[in-house]
């Protein structure tokens, strides 16, 4: 039985090799960048007016001139006008090119304009003020967004600003989410007293789709031959399979045996943790990856965030983020020599310290308890007592 750290390392050593694909920019939101975004020209590409007002030569102001004849108006979206008369000015609009022959902008709030004459009403004027000078943000060909970045709103805006109508991103992995068990019925059905509705695959679909995978939901009965036939086909159609249930020690837990018959070699089965001890993981020679998650909802939830989600992000080329850290709001006891993932609710103390309050629960089937939960605090296996105020890592999902 592997430790949590050992199991995690094995999982991250079996990442998917995903090709890059070009997509229209309008369809790239949330995708992972596979080419750097570089500036196709200086940013800004010209000396840009950053305040509505007038543009002048500072040298004229410096010699004591306070009134300037308004010689015209420079609007945004127009070529730069040329001011040749030192004692004159041009009205300028935010975003416009700074007129040639000027170097300083005085905002309207500091002016009095009457009969075509602009009078500067303040003395605190600096040369070059209210001008966003060319290339002060980035120079042409400078990298703006590196490979491996998820394209959010700022990155999409940058891509548009540098003319990337088509952009190279990681192809979305296709993952089959498979529930197992004769006790499970579809969400639209009314279960018998001995049945429950399928929910784990909807949980997994939300986790994986949000991270960038394409998913399909399927269900298999507790029959080894039926399972083998279906999984053989699914292994050829999908990049990875994620099964929920069928990996414990019961007589109807066929997943490990079926996977062995299909040539998916077990990398580990069982991790020294609670919840989620029966976790199974394997990979085929064709680089197909299979996760066998325990069927209990809290176990599924924990394994999805501790192993499955980091694996998916790393496969897409995203950095694997480290957990946050919080302090226990009250003492906890846990005697088995297992890593304990404690459901917690997070808050911040009055002095700005992150606090984790343990949540009561009735075991790994208590999925309703997750509604109050912000994450799992990882408590090490070498001890049984964890005191109030001690800090430990927390894996969050809010």
N, C-alpha and C positions, 0 to 999 in steps of 0.2 A: 504494500500500500504506500503510494507516494505521499510526500508532504505537499502542501498547497504550492509552495515555491517550485518544487520539482515538476508537478503537473502543469503549472503555468508555463514553465520553460519548454516542456515538451510540446504544448499547444502552439507556442510561438515559433517553434522550429518546423511547423508544418503549415506555413502560409500558402494561400493560393497565389499562383502566378497569373495575374490578370493583364491582358493586353490593353493597350491604349486605343481609344477610338475618338475620331473627330465628331463633335456634335455642334449644332447651331447654338449660338450664345443664348438664345431665348430658352433653350432646354438644358442649360448647364448648371442652373442653380442647385447647390447641394452636392455637386459632383466633385471629384478630387482631381486637381490639376496635374497633368503629366508633361507640361512644358512651362518654362518660366515666362511670365508676362514682363515684357520690357517696354520702356518708353520709346515710342516711335519718333518722338521729337522732344525738345526741351519742355519741361513743365514748370510754370506756364510757358507757352511758346512765344510769348511777347511780354513786354512790360505792360502789366494789366492794371487798370484803374480799380481800386478797391473801395472807393467811396464816391457817391454822387457829389459834385461840386464843380470847382474850376481847376484847370491845369495851368501852371505858371512856370516861368524860369525863376528859380530860387534866388539867383544873383540879383534880380530886380528887387525882390523883397528885402534882400540883405542890404541894399543901398538905401532903404528907407521908403520905397514905394509901397503904398497901401491901396491905391485904386488902380484897377485894370479894366481897360475896355474889353467888352465881350465880343470877340471876333467871330464866334460861331459855336457850333455844338458838335461834339464827338460822341456818337452813339455806339453801343455795343454792336458787333457784327459788321462794322464798317472798317475799311482800310484807314490807317492812321493819317490824320490831317497834319499839315505842316504849319506851325506857328512861327512866322518870321519876325514879327514885331515884338520886341522885348517888353514893351510896356502894355501889351495886350494879354488876353487870356482866352481860353476856350472852355466852355462848359463841357463837362465830361460825365458820363454815366458809368455806374458800376459794371465791370466786365468789359469795358471798352479798351481798345489799344490806347496807350499813352501817346498823345500827339507828339510828333517830332518837334524838337525845339522847346519842349517842356520837360521838367524833371520832378515836379512837386504838385500834389493835389491838396487843395483846401476844401474841406467839406462845407456844404450849404449852411450847416448850423453855425459856422463861424464867419458867415458873410452877410452883407446887405447888398442886394442887387437892385439898382434903381436906374431907369432910363438907359439901360445898356452898359452901366458901369457897375463893376463888382468891387465892393470895399471890404477889405479884410479887417475884422473887428477885434482880433486877438494878436498878441505878439509872440505867443509860444508856437512858432512854426519851425519845423526842422526840414532840412533838405532831404528830398526823396520820400517824404511821408505819404502814406495812403497809396503807395505804388507797390504792387506785387511784382517784383522784378523777374525777368526772364531766367528760367533754369534754377531759381532758388529752391524749388521743391525737388526736382529730379532733373538730371541731364539726359540727353538723348542716348539711347541704348542701355541706360542703367536698369538693373533688375528691380522690378516693383513687387512682384509676387513670386515666391519660389515654388518649385515643384513640390507636390505633396500637401498643398493647401486646399482645404475645403472651400468651395466658392460660395461665400455668403454675400450679403448686400454690398459691402465695400469692395470686395474683389470683383463682383459683377460690374460695378460701376467703373472700376479701373480697366477691366477688360474692354468695356465699351469705349472708354476714352482713348484707348490705344488702338482701336480699330479691329479688335478680334471678333469678326462676325462668325467665325468658326473656331472652336477651341478644342484642344486635345485633353482628354480626361481618361481616368481609369474606367474600363468597362465594368458595369455593375455585375457582381457575381449572382448566379442563379442558385438559390438555396431552397430545397424542399423541406418543409416543416411538417413532421409526421407524428401524429398522436397514435398511441397504441393502447389497446385494452377493450375488452368486450363490455366493460361497465360504462363506456362513454357513448353518448349520443350527440347528435348535431344540436347546435345552439337553437335551432328552430323547433326542436322536438320537445315534447313534455316527457321528462324522464319517469320511469317506474321508480318505486321506492328503493330499489337496489341499483339504480343508475345515477349518473351525474352527467351534466353537459360538458362538452369539450371546451376548455378555456386556455390551456397552456399554449396551444399553437397561436392563439390570438395575441397572447402576451409576447411570444417570441416574434411574431410578425411585426408588432409595433416597435420592438427593440431594433430589429434588423432593417426594416424599411427606413426607419428614421436615420440609421447610420449609412444607408446607401445601397442596400441589397434588393434584388428582385426576389420575391418569395411566392411560393405556392403552398396551400394548405391541403394536407391529405390525412387519411386515417386508415389504419390497418388493424385487423382483428388479431386476437391472440391465437394465431395458428402459424406454426413455423413454415409450412410449405407455401401458404398464401403470402406470407411475409417475404420469403426468399424470392418468389417469382416477381413480386412488385418491386422489391428493392433492387433486384438485378437490373430492371429497366430504368429505375430512377437514377442509379449510379451512372448510367450512360447519358442521361438527359440533363443532369444538374452538376454544378461545380462542387456542391457539398450537400450533405443530408444532416438534418438535426432531428433526432427522434426524442419524443417525450414518453418515458415509461419503458418497461420491458428490460431493465438493466439490473434489477435487484436479484435477490436469491430465490425468488418464488418459482414454482413449477411452470408458470406461464410467462416467465421472463426469458424470451428467446433471442433477444437482439444480439448478445455476444456470440452465440453459437451460429446464428444465421450469417453474421458478418464474416466469421471465419470461413464458412462455406463459400462465400462470395469473393474471397480473396482480399478482404479488408483486414489488414493486420492490426491487432490490438496493440496500442502503444501504452495504455494503462487502463486499469479497471479498479476503481475505488481510490478515494483520496482521503487522507486523514483530516477530515473536516466535518462539521455539522452546522447547517444542514448540507445535503448534497453528497454524502459519502459514497453512494454507488456510481458516481459519474464514470462514464465509459468514453474512451476516445480512441479512434483508429484512423488509418490512412491506407490507401491502396497504392500499388506500384504506378498506377496511372495518375497519381497525385490527387485523387478524390479524397475528401476529408469527411469523416463522420463523427458527430457528437451524439452520444447516448445520454440524455439527461434524465435524472430521476423524475418520476411522474408526479410526485407531490409538488403542489404549486410553489411553495416557498423555496424548495430545493431548486426547482426549475428557474425561478426568479434569480436566486443567488448565483447559480452557475452561468446564467445568461450574462450577467453583468461582470462576474469575476473572470470568466474564461472566454465565452463566446464573443462578446462585444469587442474586447481588446484584439482578439484574433481577426475579426472582420476588419476593424480599423487598420491594423497593421497590414493586412492583405491588400487593402485599398491604397496603401502608401501614406496613411496618416500616422502621426506620432502617437505612441501609446502613452496616455497621460498618467501621471502618478496620482495615487489617491490623496484626498485631503486628510487633514489630521484634526481630531477634536479630543476634548477631555471628557471623561466620564462624569456625568452629573450625579451619579450615585454608584456605590460599590456593587460588584457583581461576582457571583461564585459559579464556577463551571468545572467539575471535577474530571471528566474523561480527558485523556491525553490527546486531544484533537484540537485543531484550530477551530475556534468558535466564531461564527459570523453572527453577531448580535444585532437584531433589528433595532434601530434607534430613530428617534426624532431629533432633528438638529435645531439649535437656537444659538443666539449670541448673548453672552453675559453683558452686564452693564459696563464692564471694563474692556469689552471687545474680544473676549475669548470665546472660541467656538465650543459649544457644549453638546454632548450626545446623551440623550435621555433614553435608557433602555425601555423597550415596549413590552408589555405583557403579551403572551400569545399561548396558543394551545398546540404548538408543534408545526411541522413542515406542511401540514395540510390547511393551515389557517391563512388562506389567501386574503380574507377580509381584513386581517391585521395589517396587510401591506398598504391599505388606504391611508393609514396614519404614519407610515414609515417613510423616511427620507433616504435611508441607506443602511448598509451593514457595516458595523465596526468589526474589524478583524483582530481578535484576541489570540495571542500566541498559545501553543499547546503545552509549554513547559511548566505551567503553573495553574493553580485552581482559583486563586483569589485576585481580583482586580479592583483596586481601590478608587474611590471617588477622587477626581482630580488628575488621574493618570491619563496620558495622551496615547492614542492609538490611531492607526490609519482607518479611514472610512471610505467606502465605495458608495457613491451617491448615484441616484437616478432621477432626481427631480430636476 
